[in-house]
Structures are given as structure tokens and as C-alpha cells.
């Protein structure tokens, strides 16, 4: 009855307009293109196996109302609200287990309001308020038990990059790089989206303490995930917001960090990590190691580009302490490049030696390698 009603309604709706093309599916009139080549009415896409892939309504070529995207498994993948073709309202992402993963809010195409991400068990992983596309206040980050972990600062505050040479006890960057001071011909790639601002100071502290003795002459790449580009405009491999420097002194390093932050602060949570690494590789002749200084809780937007990296990536994860789960995106970057994972407390260097389909434990959590990738077990 529903299909018959929709079919009849849409035929009546378009009866007074000239239609160049339309499709009938399960009794519905869908995918209508009018005489002006504008999309009208209900549009659906299907997977090869016939399962529904997407559904949205168009008015004069622009999305209007709710858009729904599904996985081939039948789980909802993404749910967005549009007004005259522009994101306006909540955008909800779901994981492969059909559970909510992230909720963002938009106003006239710009991120505005509450953002919440979730752990796989349904507990809140993080939350923050956005205003005109930028974080306004603090990110609050929680563990899987719902307990508060830490906060990261707002982009509206003045960022203090001044080195703190008198206190390196809590400096993960300094501790990891000093433990592994035999890494040569390196590229240091650093996330400078808003959640990582506190750790930019750590890089400068390390450089100030080590620069005069430094013979490795590191090349630096900083990225902000798109220079405040709208999330809908971010393209894999071409998101932008990547800045490079060969710091001859600490002032040049800070200048480049400030420029990166001034140009943007991230937007949505997934980040263009691999794009930034590939940018650095193009700048240096035969680098031997990539040092990625990253945020453990942010997903990687462009992980499907990882096969292009043929150099070990040494991942320094900031804000990770004993007993915290490690993001599998970063485990896979290290594993698939024959690299390693590093926290303030430990160096995890044996990932490549783990056997497939056999559990192994890192930091108190079980992982397993299936079909060539590390997964949380």
C-alpha cells in the first residue's frame, strides 16, 4: 500500500512538469530529472546485490531533508539533514556494528553546536562545542568505562609554544625521541588540529634541548586537516592544510606551527594523516624513518592511501598512558609500514611479528590480525 501511494503521489506531483528521466523501483517513482536537468523528488542508489545504498529527496537539484546512507550489510552508515543543498542539522555516523559512532551539528553548512563521539560499547568517547566551525571551549575525552580522561584546549586561546626545559617528566615527545635517538634521516609529521595544541609545546621543548647537538636535521610536516575547509569538501588525498619546514632554528619551527594553526583547526574528527606523510616524503630524498606525532582518539580519514608509504612509520601517541586502548588506525599504520608504536611509557616494536588470527595484548587490551589488518578483539 505504501509503495502504491508514493508512486501515485509522485506521478501526480510531476504530472505538470516536463520530465526527461525517471525510474520505477518497487512501485516508487525515483531518480527524476526534469526538463532543466535538475534532480527532483526521491532518489535512491542500490548496491550490485540490490540492497539499498542511499536515499534522499531533491528539490530543484538540491538535497532537502534527511539523507540516509547504508552499508552493504544493511546497517545504517550515515544520516544527514540538508536545507537547500547545505548541511543544516545533525549528522550521525554509525559503525559497522550499526551503533552510533559520531554526531556532529551544522548550521547553514558550518559546524555549529555539540559534537559527540562514542566508543563501540556505547559510552561517550568525547564531546565538545563548535562555534562557526571551530572548537569553542574544551574537548572532553572519556575512557570506555565512561570515566573522564583529559581535556584539550580551545582554538580561541593563545597557544603557548614556549619550551619547558625544566620539566620533561610528562613530555611524551621528548621521552620517546630520546629513547630512540638512533633514528636517522627522519621526517617529523605532527597533527596540529585543536586537540593536539598542548603537544606542540613538547616538540619545541625537545628541539630546544636537543637542537645544538642534533646531527639528524629533521624535516617537519604539520597538518590541520583542511584549512577550515567544509567537511563535505574534503577529498581523500587532497584535503589540504599541510605545511612543511626544515627548521634551521627553533623560531622557524614555531613560525610554521603558528601558521598551520592560524590556517585551520580541523573540523570533523577524521584527519588527513597519510596525505601529510606523503607530502613529507616528496620533500626529502630517501628518508629512513617517519615520526608521526598523533592524537590517539582521532580516526584517520585517508587510511586507504597507506599502501603508498614504503618507509617505517614510528607513531608517537600523545595522551596515552598505561591501561588505555590504542586506536587501531595507528596500530595499522605502524604494522603495515613495518614501523612501531610509542607512548610515554613504552615502545611497541614487534607488531610485524604477530601471527594472523591469534590474539595479542597491548596496554591491557586484546587485538587480533585478520585479513591483513589489526582489529580490536
C-alpha positions as CSV (number, residue, x, y, z in Angstrom):
1,X,0.0,0.0,0.0
2,X,2.8,2.4,0.9
3,X,4.6,1.8,-2.4
4,X,1.4,2.3,-4.4
5,X,0.7,5.6,-2.5
6,X,4.1,7.1,-3.0
7,X,4.2,6.0,-6.7
8,X,0.7,7.6,-7.3
9,X,1.6,10.8,-5.3
10,X,4.9,11.3,-7.1
11,X,3.3,10.8,-10.5
12,X,0.7,13.4,-9.6
13,X,3.3,15.7,-8.3
14,X,5.3,15.6,-11.5
15,X,2.4,15.5,-13.8
16,X,2.5,19.2,-14.5
17,X,6.3,19.3,-15.1
18,X,8.3,18.0,-18.1
19,X,10.4,15.1,-17.1
20,X,13.5,13.9,-19.0
21,X,14.1,10.8,-17.0
22,X,12.8,8.8,-14.1
23,X,13.0,5.2,-12.7
24,X,10.4,2.9,-11.1
25,X,11.7,0.8,-8.3
26,X,9.4,-1.4,-6.0
27,X,6.5,0.7,-7.0
28,X,8.2,4.0,-6.3
29,X,8.9,6.7,-8.8
30,X,12.6,7.6,-8.2
31,X,15.6,9.4,-9.6
32,X,13.6,12.0,-11.5
33,X,15.4,14.5,-13.8
34,X,13.3,17.4,-15.1
35,X,13.5,19.3,-18.3
36,X,16.2,21.6,-16.9
37,X,18.4,18.6,-15.9
38,X,17.7,19.2,-12.2
39,X,17.2,16.3,-9.8
40,X,13.7,16.2,-8.3
41,X,11.9,14.1,-5.7
42,X,13.1,10.8,-4.1
43,X,16.5,9.5,-5.3
44,X,17.8,6.1,-4.4
45,X,21.0,4.2,-5.1
46,X,21.5,0.4,-4.8
47,X,24.4,-1.9,-4.4
48,X,25.1,-4.5,-7.1
49,X,23.4,-7.1,-4.8
50,X,20.2,-5.0,-4.9
51,X,20.4,-3.7,-1.3
52,X,19.7,0.0,-0.8
53,X,22.8,2.2,-0.7
54,X,21.3,5.7,-0.2
55,X,18.1,7.6,-0.1
56,X,17.5,11.4,-0.3
57,X,14.9,13.9,-1.6
58,X,15.9,16.6,-4.1
59,X,14.2,19.9,-4.8
60,X,15.4,21.7,-7.9
61,X,18.7,19.8,-7.9
62,X,19.4,20.4,-4.2
63,X,19.2,17.9,-1.3
64,X,16.3,18.7,1.0
65,X,15.6,16.9,4.3
66,X,17.1,13.7,5.5
67,X,19.8,11.8,3.6
68,X,20.4,8.2,4.6
69,X,23.4,6.0,3.6
70,X,23.6,2.2,4.2
71,X,26.4,-0.3,4.3
72,X,26.0,-3.5,2.2
73,X,25.3,-5.4,5.4
74,X,22.1,-3.4,5.8
75,X,23.4,-1.3,8.7
76,X,22.8,2.4,8.5
77,X,26.1,4.2,7.8
78,X,25.3,7.9,7.9
79,X,22.3,10.1,8.5
80,X,22.4,13.8,7.5
81,X,20.0,16.8,7.3
82,X,20.0,19.3,4.4
83,X,18.3,22.5,3.7
84,X,18.5,23.8,0.1
85,X,21.5,21.6,-0.5
86,X,23.5,22.6,2.5
87,X,24.1,20.6,5.7
88,X,21.7,22.1,8.4
89,X,21.2,20.0,11.5
90,X,22.7,16.8,13.0
91,X,24.9,14.4,11.0
92,X,25.1,11.0,12.6
93,X,27.7,8.3,11.7
94,X,27.3,4.6,12.5
95,X,30.0,1.9,12.8
96,X,29.9,-1.4,11.1
97,X,28.0,-2.9,14.1
98,X,25.1,-0.4,13.4
99,X,25.9,1.6,16.5
100,X,26.3,5.4,16.7
101,X,29.9,6.5,16.2
102,X,29.8,10.3,15.9
103,X,27.2,13.0,15.9
104,X,28.1,16.5,14.5
105,X,25.9,19.6,14.3
106,X,25.7,22.0,11.4
107,X,24.1,25.4,10.7
108,X,24.0,26.6,7.1
109,X,26.9,24.3,6.1
110,X,29.2,25.3,9.0
111,X,29.9,23.1,12.1
112,X,27.9,24.6,15.0
113,X,26.9,23.1,18.3
114,X,27.5,19.9,20.1
115,X,29.8,17.1,18.7
116,X,29.8,13.7,20.5
117,X,31.7,10.6,19.6
118,X,31.1,7.1,21.0
119,X,33.1,4.0,22.0
120,X,31.9,0.7,20.5
121,X,30.3,-0.2,23.8
122,X,28.0,2.9,23.5
123,X,29.8,5.0,26.1
124,X,30.7,8.6,25.1
125,X,34.3,8.9,23.9
126,X,34.5,12.6,23.5
127,X,32.4,15.8,23.4
128,X,32.9,19.4,22.5
129,X,31.0,22.5,21.4
130,X,31.7,24.1,18.0
131,X,31.1,27.7,17.0
132,X,31.4,28.9,13.4
133,X,33.4,25.8,12.5
134,X,35.9,26.0,15.4
135,X,36.1,24.3,18.8
136,X,34.7,26.7,21.4
137,X,35.9,25.7,24.8
138,X,37.3,22.2,25.6
139,X,37.2,18.7,24.1
140,X,36.3,16.3,26.9
141,X,37.7,12.8,26.4
142,X,36.4,9.7,28.2
143,X,37.6,6.1,28.5
144,X,35.4,3.1,27.6
145,X,34.0,2.9,31.2
146,X,32.7,6.4,30.8
147,X,35.3,7.9,33.1
148,X,36.8,11.3,32.2
149,X,40.3,11.1,30.8
150,X,41.5,14.5,29.8
151,X,40.6,17.8,28.2
152,X,42.2,19.6,25.2
153,X,42.2,23.3,24.9
154,X,40.1,25.6,22.7
155,X,41.4,27.2,19.5
156,X,40.3,30.6,20.8
157,X,43.1,30.6,23.4
158,X,46.6,31.9,22.8
159,X,48.8,28.9,22.2
160,X,51.9,28.7,24.3
161,X,54.8,27.1,22.4
162,X,57.5,28.2,24.8
163,X,59.8,25.3,25.7
164,X,59.7,23.9,29.2
165,X,63.2,22.5,29.6
166,X,62.8,22.2,33.4
167,X,60.0,19.6,33.2
168,X,60.3,16.7,30.8
169,X,58.7,14.1,33.1
170,X,55.3,14.3,31.3
171,X,56.8,15.1,27.9
172,X,55.9,12.1,25.7
173,X,57.6,13.5,22.6
174,X,60.9,14.2,24.4
175,X,61.0,10.9,26.2
176,X,60.2,8.8,23.1
177,X,62.7,10.7,20.9
178,X,65.5,10.5,23.5
179,X,64.9,6.7,24.0
180,X,65.1,6.2,20.2
181,X,67.9,8.7,19.3
182,X,69.3,6.3,16.7
183,X,66.6,7.1,14.2
184,X,68.3,8.8,11.3
185,X,67.2,10.9,8.3
186,X,63.7,11.4,9.8
187,X,60.6,13.4,8.8
188,X,58.6,14.5,11.8
189,X,54.9,14.7,10.9
190,X,52.7,16.4,13.5
191,X,48.9,16.7,13.9
192,X,48.1,20.4,14.8
193,X,44.4,20.1,14.9
194,X,42.9,21.7,18.1
195,X,43.1,18.6,20.3
196,X,46.9,18.4,19.7
197,X,47.8,22.0,20.7
198,X,49.2,21.0,24.1
199,X,51.7,18.7,22.5
200,X,53.1,21.3,20.1
201,X,54.9,22.7,23.1
202,X,56.5,19.3,23.7
203,X,58.1,19.4,20.2
204,X,59.6,22.8,20.8
205,X,61.0,21.6,24.2
206,X,62.6,18.6,22.6
207,X,64.1,20.8,19.8
208,X,65.4,23.4,22.3
209,X,67.1,20.7,24.4
210,X,68.5,18.7,21.5
211,X,68.9,21.1,18.6
212,X,72.5,22.1,19.1
213,X,73.6,18.5,19.4
214,X,71.3,17.3,16.7
215,X,73.0,15.9,13.6
216,X,69.9,14.3,12.0
217,X,68.5,17.6,10.8
218,X,64.8,16.6,10.9
219,X,62.3,17.9,8.3
220,X,58.9,18.9,9.8
221,X,55.4,18.5,8.4
222,X,52.4,20.0,10.2
223,X,48.8,19.5,9.3
224,X,45.5,20.9,10.4
225,X,43.1,18.8,8.3
226,X,41.9,21.2,5.6
227,X,42.5,24.9,6.5
228,X,38.9,25.2,7.9
229,X,37.6,23.6,4.7
230,X,34.0,22.4,4.9
231,X,33.9,18.7,5.8
232,X,31.8,18.0,2.7
233,X,34.6,19.4,0.5
234,X,37.4,17.4,2.0
235,X,38.7,14.9,-0.6
236,X,40.9,11.9,0.2
237,X,44.5,12.7,-0.7
238,X,43.7,16.3,-1.3
239,X,42.2,17.7,1.9
240,X,45.0,20.3,2.3
241,X,46.2,22.2,5.4
242,X,49.7,20.7,5.2
243,X,52.7,22.9,6.0
244,X,56.4,22.0,5.9
245,X,59.7,23.4,7.1
246,X,63.4,22.5,7.5
247,X,63.8,24.3,10.8
248,X,67.2,25.9,10.9
249,X,66.3,27.2,14.4
250,X,63.5,27.0,16.9
251,X,61.9,30.3,15.9
252,X,61.3,28.9,12.3
253,X,59.7,25.8,13.8
254,X,57.3,27.9,15.9
255,X,56.5,30.2,13.0
256,X,55.4,27.2,10.9
257,X,53.4,25.8,13.7
258,X,51.6,29.1,14.3
259,X,50.9,29.4,10.5
260,X,49.4,25.9,10.5
261,X,47.1,26.7,13.4
262,X,46.1,30.1,12.0
263,X,45.0,28.5,8.8
264,X,42.7,26.0,10.4
265,X,41.8,23.7,13.3
266,X,40.4,20.5,11.9
267,X,36.6,20.5,11.7
268,X,35.3,16.9,11.8
269,X,37.3,14.3,13.7
270,X,38.9,12.1,11.0
271,X,42.3,13.6,9.9
272,X,44.4,13.6,6.7
273,X,47.4,11.8,8.3
274,X,48.6,9.8,5.3
275,X,48.3,12.9,3.0
276,X,50.7,14.7,5.4
277,X,53.2,11.9,5.5
278,X,53.2,11.6,1.7
279,X,53.8,15.3,1.4
280,X,56.9,15.0,3.6
281,X,58.2,12.0,1.6
282,X,58.1,14.1,-1.6
283,X,60.3,16.8,0.1
284,X,63.1,14.6,1.3
285,X,65.5,12.4,-0.7
286,X,65.3,8.8,0.6
287,X,64.1,9.4,4.2
288,X,64.7,6.4,6.5
289,X,62.0,7.0,9.2
290,X,58.7,8.8,9.5
291,X,57.9,10.0,13.0
292,X,54.2,10.6,13.3
293,X,53.1,12.6,16.4
294,X,49.4,12.0,16.7
295,X,46.2,12.1,18.7
296,X,45.2,8.6,19.8
297,X,41.4,9.2,19.7
298,X,41.1,10.8,16.2
299,X,40.4,8.5,13.3
300,X,42.5,8.6,10.0
301,X,40.5,9.9,7.1
302,X,42.8,8.6,4.3
303,X,43.9,5.2,5.6
304,X,43.3,3.7,2.2
305,X,46.3,5.5,0.9
306,X,48.6,3.7,3.4
307,X,50.0,1.3,0.8
308,X,51.8,4.2,-0.8
309,X,54.1,4.5,2.2
310,X,57.2,2.3,1.9
311,X,59.1,3.7,4.9
312,X,58.7,2.7,8.6
313,X,56.3,5.0,10.4
314,X,57.2,5.5,14.1
315,X,53.9,6.6,15.8
316,X,54.2,8.7,18.9
317,X,50.7,8.7,20.5
318,X,50.1,11.6,22.8
319,X,47.8,11.4,25.8
320,X,48.2,7.6,26.1
321,X,49.0,6.1,29.4
322,X,49.2,2.6,30.8
323,X,45.8,0.8,30.5
324,X,44.4,3.0,27.7
325,X,43.1,1.4,24.5
326,X,45.2,2.2,21.4
327,X,43.4,3.4,18.2
328,X,43.6,0.6,15.6
329,X,44.1,3.1,12.8
330,X,47.5,4.0,14.3
331,X,48.3,0.3,15.0
332,X,47.7,-0.5,11.4
333,X,49.9,2.4,10.2
334,X,52.8,1.1,12.2
335,X,52.1,-2.6,11.4
336,X,51.7,-2.2,7.6
337,X,54.8,0.0,7.2
338,X,57.0,-2.2,9.4
339,X,57.1,0.6,11.9
340,X,56.3,0.9,15.6
341,X,54.0,2.5,18.3
342,X,55.4,4.6,21.1
343,X,53.8,6.1,24.2
344,X,55.4,8.0,27.1
345,X,55.9,4.6,28.9
346,X,56.7,2.1,26.2
347,X,58.0,1.2,22.8
348,X,55.9,-1.4,20.9
349,X,58.2,-2.6,18.2
350,X,57.1,-6.2,17.5
351,X,53.8,-5.7,15.7
352,X,55.1,-7.1,12.4
353,X,55.9,-10.3,14.1
354,X,52.4,-11.0,15.4
355,X,50.7,-14.0,13.8
356,X,47.4,-13.8,12.0
357,X,44.2,-14.9,13.8
358,X,46.0,-15.1,17.1
359,X,45.2,-12.7,19.9
360,X,47.9,-10.4,21.4
361,X,47.7,-7.8,24.1
362,X,48.8,-4.2,24.1
363,X,48.4,-1.9,27.1
364,X,45.8,-4.3,28.6
365,X,43.6,-4.7,25.5
366,X,43.3,-7.6,23.2
367,X,43.9,-7.2,19.4
368,X,43.9,-9.7,16.5
369,X,45.2,-9.6,12.9
370,X,42.5,-10.7,10.4
371,X,42.8,-10.3,6.6
372,X,46.0,-8.3,7.0
373,X,44.7,-5.7,9.4
374,X,44.8,-5.3,13.2
375,X,41.4,-5.2,14.9
376,X,40.3,-4.8,18.4
377,X,39.2,-8.2,19.7
